[in-house]
Amino acid sequence: MATGTRKRGVLLSISVALAAGLVTAGGGPASSAGATASVRAHAPVGVPAAAPSPEPTTDMSAAAELFLTHVLDLLQEKSFERHTVDWPEVRRQAFAEAAGAKTTADTYDAIENAVKALGNPHTGFLRPDQAAAFDPPVEVPGTGGPVPVPQGHLIGQKIGYVSLPTTDKIPGYAQAGAQLVRTLDASKPCGWIVDLRGDGGGAIWPKLDALAPLLGDGRLGAFVDADGNKSAWELSKGKLSIGGEVIEKDLQPSVETGADGIENYVTHNAYVLQRPKPPVAVLTGPDTASAAEATLIAFRGRPQTRSFGLPTAGLATGNASYPFDDGSLLILTESADLDRTGRQYGNTPIAPDVHVDFTEQNMSRGAGDPVVDSARTWLESRPACRA
């Protein structure tokens, strides 16, 4: 999924990391992957009619007309904004703009304008070259540079510090994060810092799996679609589920996971901390986006939890991706995130409980980082750390 560099690119900025989970318009899991639902689109098969408005007669080719109709149907049927858009007008303009189109590529401008009508920064249409850059192959540890997995250390011998990077398609992400928490917990820390400031998103489930001992069992949050249908994220003895369906440890080969699938996607992390239910400080900033925001949301409403730093990116929604046969890709927001208390989030940045300014230069994961210092001061004032 998107990295911290790619997310600032044209169009790719819409989706930092494809939001928080695999959801359909009904809120349930579309498959077992954890970044977005991915549906191979062979227009127009598999997409029921969206009761589309009459469209003007044009001299478009059959292929171009079928493709444009298919994408508009997806937007009208599945988008989170489907009840607030003037669809007859959007469809009329799209077909007028695509008049004379002979290929699917000739409809791209019309599709991009239709997407703009939704007004959702986490939804976007990617042309083939953009889609190829946005969704790189599955990364395998040991085949290149350092693998971005969770990192951490002890602060002052009594605070556990865990930093989460963007998930991407990394088989060892959850495994490394779960082991890190176990290793730090051997020192019996009285409080924990979870740093999401450098986390651009990706897949939510490996993040929640790594942090399961800190989150605790129960409902962590949910997706809600435009019709109010909810699909809860829950944790029970290390097993994460969405809408009652347990996230499998290994993912099968797919468009999302690559030809080999992903082993150890999650670990079913049932580890119990030596000092259960500790205070937790969550650090956020403008690069905390999408699935990272969902991770923050999973902590919202948890007892003894406070957030520090700067507001997040404001992409706290659930997306599905629809790759098309011509190489283009529709990334479509189909739900919003809810925290465990039922509060709804979306495309507004999430403000921290304690505002602390910082720059990338002082995000040094230790002394000199004002956000870490503020979180540490709060944690050390908690009864668990004063004992």
Secondary structure, DSSP 8 states (H G I E B T S, - for coil): ---TTGGGSTTGGG-TT-BS----TTSS-SSS-SS-EE--B-TTTT---------------HHHHHHHHHHHHHHHHH-TTTTTS-HHHHHHHHHHHTTT--SGGGGHHHHHHHHHTT--TT-EEE-HHHHHHHS-----TTSSS-----EEEEETTTEEEEE-----S-TTHHHHHHHHHHHHHTT--SEEEEE-TT-----HHHHHHHTHHHH-SEEEEEEE-TT--EEEEEEETTEEEETTEE--SSB-SBTTTBTT-BTTS--------SS-S--EEEEE-TT--THHHHHHHHHTT-TTEEEEES---S--EEEEEEEBTTS-EEEEEEEEEEETT--B--SS----SEE----GGG--SSTT-HHHHHHHHHHHTSHHHH-
